[in-house]
Amino acid sequence: MPTDLLVVGGSGLLGREVARRARLTGGRVAATFHRQAAPVAGVEWRRLDIRRRDDVTVLVDQIRPTLIINVAYRQGDWATTADGSMHVAAAGAAIGARLVQVSSDAVFSGTAARYDETCCPDPISPYGAAKAAAETAVKGLDPSAIIARTSLIVGDDGGSTQERLVHSLAADPTRGVLFTDDVRCPVHVTDLASALLELGGSSYAGIQHVAGADAISRYELGVLIARRDGIDDTALPAGRRADTNIPGPVSVRLDCAETQAKLTTQLRGARTFLAPAVT
């Protein structure tokens, strides 16, 4: 009996949320992990290294999902981010599975004022180049696939990279800075997971932009997280990315209007989903 959904990279923040939300609908869900399975009940967990093409092919053929959502990546690892995505796309296409490939705003240089779904990648970092290569491979292997570009992902319980950084800097401001000139469109993990599942069940194909409605700096994002979590935001150190040698774009504003018009899922802005709860 085919599995309804296979989440590749299911043990991470986004993968766990996709698997959890899919299970709420009663679907049969399988998910892969590289080191350790996540505590999501009702999910069939399978260990997988997507850098190994034959292993990916065998697993997908065994599970035979109707939908694959690939959220797996590793910063600085071309073999996982680019080659691995190609392996997943090829295996999915071989059995006729629907594919949603998660990409990133890192495929852009940040030189444009805004980026909509028609904009071509022009990456300036190794990670962005790997994500752009993955997009090209997926489009070539499966023209019907969804390629969903997103931005910084934030959760509710401190599990995201952004939340952990804010808590770390609040405890010890000497550990780094939050950039005031580095602008992104943060998205809440539940909104993103819902949008990916919705796109997976649609007839759409190609590039979709799935990020939050607010373009804000990493520093402002940090302040919002701190205030939500009851942390003294005045202790957060600020700086400029332009004054560093960190590779990658300084400011990337994803225009999601075209994709949002297709979705019932509302892609909230960080100023909304990080607003303090009203008591």
N, C-alpha and C positions, 0 to 999 in steps of 0.2 A: 504493500500500500504506500503510495508516494507521500512524502512529507510536504506539508503546505509551505513551510518556510525553512530555509537554511540561512542562519546569520553567521557570516564569516568574520571572525574577530569578535565573537560574542561575549568575551569575558571583560571587555573594556566598558567604560561608562556608557557610551552610546549603544554598544552591542547588547549590554544587559537590558537597557530600557526598551530597545526594539523587541527583544525576545519576550520580555515581561508583558508588554502591551499586546503582542501577538497572541500570547497565551490567554489573555483576558477575553479574547474573541472565541476561544475554544479550539483554535487551530492546532495542528500537530507541528511542533517546532523543534528543530535541531540547531545546534550552535557549536562553533569550533572554538578551541582555546589553544594557546601555544604552550603556556606553563601551568595554569591552574584554572579549572572550571569555576564559574561564578555560581553563587547560591540563588539560582532562579528555578523555582519548583516547576516540574512538568516539562522541562526541556531535556532533550537527548543530547548530552555533551560528548563531543568527539575531539580528541587531540589532533591538531593539524599544523604542519609547517608549510605555508603556502608558497614558500620558495622552491618546494619540491613538486614539480609539475605532475609527475606520475601519481604522487600521493593525493593531490587535489583531484585528478581525474578519477581515481578509484573511489574516493570518498563520495564525490558528487554522483557517480554512477550507482553506488550502493544506496544512497539516501533518496535520490531522484526527486528533489524538491520541485515544486511548481514555481517557486519564487526564491531567488537568492538576493540577499542584501549584503554587500561586501563593505564592511566598515574598517577592515584591517589596514594598518599602516605602521611604519616605524620611522621616526625622524632619522635621517642620515643613513637609511638602509634602502638602497635602490632595489635590491633583490626582493625585499618584502613589498615595498610600496608600488613599484612599477612592474617588475616581473611577476610578482605574486598576483597582482590584479589581472594581468594578462592570462595567467594560468586559470584563475577562477572564471573569467569570461569565456575562455575556450571550452572549459569543462561544462559550463552551463549551456553554451550554445550547442554542444554535442547532444544534449538530451532535450533541448527545446525549452529550457527553463527561462522564466522571466528574470532579468537582472537589473538591480539598482546598485550602481557603483557610486560610493561616496567620494567626492573630490573636495577641493579646498580653494579658498581665496588666494592661497599661496601661488597659484598658477599665474597670477598677475604681478606686474612690476610696481604698481601703485602710482604710475605716472599720470594716469587718467583721473578725472574728477569722479567718475563713477563707472561701474562695469555691469552691463546687463548680459543676458544670455547669449547675445550675438557676438560678444567681444572675444577675440582670439587670445589664447594664452601667450604671455611674454615673460616667463619666470626669470627671476634673478637670484634664486637660491637653489641648492641641490634638492631640497625637499620639494620646492615648487616644480622643478624640472621633472622629478620622479612622478609627481601627480599629473603633470601635463602629458607625460609619456603614457601613463596609465589610461588617461582619457582617450588618447589616440588609439591605443591597442583595443580598448573596449569598443569604440566606434567602428573600428575595422572588423572586429570579430562578430559583433552583434549590433547592427544598426538600430534595432528596436529597443535597445537598453536605455535606461534612465541614467544619466550622469548628473548627480546632485552635488553642486558646489555649496559648501557651507563655510562658516567662520568659527570664531571661538565658541566652545560649548561650555555651558554653565549648568550646574545642577542645584539641588537644594540642601544636600547633606555634606558638603565639603569634599565631594569625591572628584571634582574636576581639577585640572591643572591650575586654572585661574584661581579657584578658591583656596587651594593648598598654598599657592604663592602668596596670596594676601595674608593668610594666617601666619605664614613663615616670616614675612616682612614685618608684620605687626609685632611679632615676638622679638625679632632682631632686625632692625632697619639697616644694619650693615651688610646684610646678605644680598642686597641688590636694590633696584629701583623699579618703579612703575612709570612707563613712558607716557609723557603728556602729548607727544606728537605721533604716536603709533595708534592709528584709528582702524577699528574693525566694526563689524556688525554682529555682536554676540547673540547667540540663540540659546533658548532653554532646551535642555536635553529631551524633555517630554514633547515639546513642540516639534523638534527635529525628528524624533522617532515616529511620531504620528504622521508627519508629512511624508517620510520615507515609505511607510506602510501604505499610505494613501496613494502615492505615486506608483508604488509597486502593483497596486490593484487597478490602475488606470490603463488607458490605451495610449498614453503619451509616450514619446520617445525623445532621446537627445538631452541636451543641456538644460538643467533647471537650477535656479538659484534659490537656496533654502537657508536663509539667514534671518536674523532679527531685524526689526523695523528701525532700530536706533543705531546710527553710526556714532560711536563714542571712543574716546581714548582708553588705553589700558589703565591709565591712572583713574579716570572717572569710573571705569568698571570696578576697579579696586575699592574705591570709596563707596560705591553702591553695595558691594559685597560686605564690606566692613560694617556699614550701617545696618544692613539686614541682620548680620550676625552679632551685633552688639559690641563691635570692636571700635576702639578709638581711631577714627580715620585720619586724625591730624598727625598720627605717628607714622603714616605711610610715606616712605621716601619717594620723591618724584625726580625724574630726569628726562633727557631727550635721547631718543634712539639715534637721531641724526649725529649725535656726538660719539657714537660707538662704531665698532667695526662689525657688528652683528649682521650677517647676510640676510637678505630678504627685503620685501617691500616695507616702507614706512607706513603708508596709509592706503587701505583698500576698502572702498565702499561698494558692497554688492547691491545692485538694484534688483530687487526680488519681485517687482510689481507684476511682471508677466506670469511668473510661477504662482504667486499668491492668488491671482485671479482664477487659477485652476483648482485651488484647494479649498476645502471646508476648514481645514486646520488653520488656525490663526497664528501667524509667526509674530509673536509679541516682541517688542523692544525691551532692552535691558532695564530701561527706566520704569517699565511696567512690571516685569516679572521679578525685579529685585526691590520693588517698593516695599517698605516696612508694612507688616500686617496691621490692619486697623483693629484695635481692641475696643 
